[in-house]
Amino acid sequence: MNKDFFEALSQLQKENDIDAESLIESVKSGIMKAIKKDYPDSENISIEIDPESGKFEMKLLKEVVEGEPEDPANQINIDEARAISKRARVGGMCEIKLAPEKFGRVAAQNAKQSIKKDIKDIEREKLIEQYKDKVQECVPATVQKVEPVTQNAVVTIDKNEVYFIRKEQIPGETLRPGDVIQVYVVGASAPDKKPSIRISRTHRELVRKLFEREVPEIYDGTVEVKAISRVAGARSKIAVVSNDPNVDAIGACIGPGKSRITAIVNELCGEKIDIIPWSEDPEEFIARALAPAEVKSVEVFVDEENERRECKVIVPNNQLSLAIGNKGQNAKLAAGLTGYRIDILPEEPIPEEDGEE
């Protein structure tokens, strides 16, 4: 049986590209959980796995006592102990070997599931280590292939293949093999089959990273991005402030001849970008966030106890549809940018149209 076990262990190591020491620790952890299911009160459990010698042993360790044990799960009578080992002595420890088949089907399944989870954790850690300099960064990816039906794609990042699902692609975007695109590395995830790196072109932080790349003043901290709100493929709003009175934050983001903002818009497949000047005054910031609409007044309501931030915005009647936007998009983006729930009202009551008889 030991031979079969170590052959399976070796195969598991090769399939998952895991070093032997880490794999053995995972296996031990899974087996320990399985044993604890059958022996929940046992405090001393020994598991030895040595591929070189072929040793695979599981033992319960019990203290040898005179007379009736007070704690049968962790103590054993001297007579019973000597039936197991003639060298048993009172006060010493008696090793009770466990056979793998003793666990039963349920315990074995528990060990298997635990090992699978531990292996996933190890693979996830390896991925994070491999991509640690790229997580939460914008990196170039080359499209290798696109699935015709699902439109899911396979891209390469530093010669490593990464699966790029459709819902993380920009709506309306058509990818083709050979395309080089900028993606935001969200992090490592552990789906049912195998841990993987999650990349996105819909994440709002992609907008921030593209501005950092195109605008030197943002990269060096002269201009600061304070907030971002995004409806991927349609429109983004980005709030910026200059830390240098001699530098115009919006002008820096637009660039000479609109070169910087144009490069970002092109990368995002024509997505519109509103650059909003940041303000510490919430009323002023909310009014700016609703651009291009004109705002007459903003009244802010803050409920710190229930963590609610709301505001009432009054706009000229002819600006109402512009402030709200198509399907509420402008108001939604402004709310995301400012963190306030925005209620937009017309300056003058809108007369109700007479209904037809």
Buried (B, 14 or more C-beta within 10 A) or exposed (E): EBEEBBEEBEEBBEEBEBEEEBBBEBBBBBBBBBBBBBBEEBEEBBBEBEBEEEEBEBBBBBBBBEEEBEEEBBBBBBEBBBEBEEEBEEEEBBBBEBEBEEBEEEBBEBBEEBBBBBBBBBBBEBBBEEBEEBBEEBBEBBBBEBEEEEBBBBBEBEEEEBBBBBEBBBBEBEBEEEBEBBBBBBBBEBEEEEBBBBBBBBBBBBBBBBBBBBBEBBEEEBBBBBBBBBBBBBBBBBBBBBEEEEEBBBBBBBBEEEEBBEBBBEBBBEBEBBBBBBBEEBBBBBBBBBBEBEBEEBEBEEEEEEEEBBBEBBBBEEBBEBBBBEEEEBBBBBBBBBEBEBEBBBEEEEEEEEEEE
